[in-house]
Amino acid sequence: MDVDAYAAAHRGEWQRLEHLLRRGRLSGPDADELVTLYQRTATHLSVIRSSSPDPALVGRLSTLVARARSAVTGSHTPAWREAARFFVVGFPAALYVTRRWWVGVTVISLALAWVIGAWVAGSPEVQAAIAAPEEIRQLVEVDFEEYYSAGPAGSFAAQVWTNNAWVAALCLVSGLLLFPVVYVLFNNVVGIGVTAGLMASAGKLDLFFGLITPHGLLELTAVFVAAGAGLKLGWTLVDPGPLPRGVAVAAQGRATVGMALGVAVVLAISGVIEAFVTPSGLPTWARVGIGVLAEVAFLTYVVTLGRRAARAGETGDVTAAEAGDRAPTAG
């Protein structure tokens, strides 16, 4: 495409749009004209970007389109309102819409962890293949319990949050490839199953659940949510449904990126519980009760706010204005 010829053909429309933007208050017909010119200019910008990008022209039109969008949609919503809307509408809607994926991941993962744990607990040969008897004894009698109180609680919370956020992020960003999500999830499940099996073989399963339940319920739920969302994103690429593949994947991708922020907050809460509640001097019933309350609160959040938002048509995707404009394409 001849960029100079294209620009010459539409320069009058761009200049008219700039003129309307400078005028401030507009009459009804002028406002309608501004909206029309904004839509046309956004299309021109998309065409130039995709056909023969000219940095100077792209920069000028990008600024013009941004100014016009602001004039058309009104003043930008304050950041705190956007954050509040995300946690009241966007994030719970995304959780509710993808619930079959992460609930399915949860059920399968916990079942597999139970099978692995039972296999390890009932087989001395498997235990011997995992580690030497002295190492296993050190783990079940000392290391597992001391892990939660080995360092300052604040530093431990940050370390736990970083590690779990990394696992969740891997599940989310690798979702398009599907296999990496399964690999990360499988390794996580194997670790839980093996540890539970070794603790059970030493008669310390009550200690295992007493220490892992307070934070583990919410922590594992967050990881399973991330894995389910990642798998949903990958499956959207395989089966986009009624929407064009690119549109469906883009929408699901934006919702998945938003879920990453929400999951990070959930993991931060579980990290605080792991650092300050799990190793505390509270009786086991109290520590476990705090973990159960946190999990119930999260599930209630999903069911109440998420279902209400989903029924209102929310999916966790950004609004149309935030998603931007797409150039029409020929069929």
C-alpha angles and dihedrals in degrees: 000000000000102000094192092053091045091050092047090052094053103029091100091058091049092050091048090051091051090050092052091048091054094051096069107198112050135192120240095264092045091051090051089049091050091054091049093048091047091055092046093048091049088054091047089052092051092049093050093047093051100039111037113344117213107191095211094047093043090052093050094047093044089057092046093049092047091052091047093048090052091050093047098044097035130232118345117264112252114260093243090056091050090050091048091049091050094054095039099040117003103046098040090046091053090048093050095045092051095039095114090058099050095037088052091048089050095052094045093045095049092046091051091047089052092050092049092046093051091047093051094043093051100043122069087185091060091047091051090051091052099052144330116282091250092054092049091049090050090051099048098038102038121357101053094055097037092051090078095052104031095107142021111303095234094052091044091052091052092048093049092047092050093050095046093042088054092052091048092047091052090053092049102043095041093049095107089064094047096197097073090055091053090046095051092044093048093052090050092050093047090053091053094045095048093048092047091048093051092047091048092050089056093048093250101113089119089058090048094054092038091059102034100042100066094062102009097073094061095033095053091043089056092049091048090049090053092048093047092049091048092051091047089054092050093047091051087063089053097041112018094175120214095340125083109270095246093048093047094048092046092051093046090044092055091048090049093051089051090051089056089066093047093047090050090057092048090050090049089056092048089047091055090050091049093050101041108022107032096057094035125116092248116124115265093251091056094048092047090046091056090052092048091049091051091051093046090049091053094048091047089051090053096046098044106035094025096052092045092050093045092051088053089058099261119144102172092263120127121261120274091255092053092045090061132217128306125210113238114252131207117250 
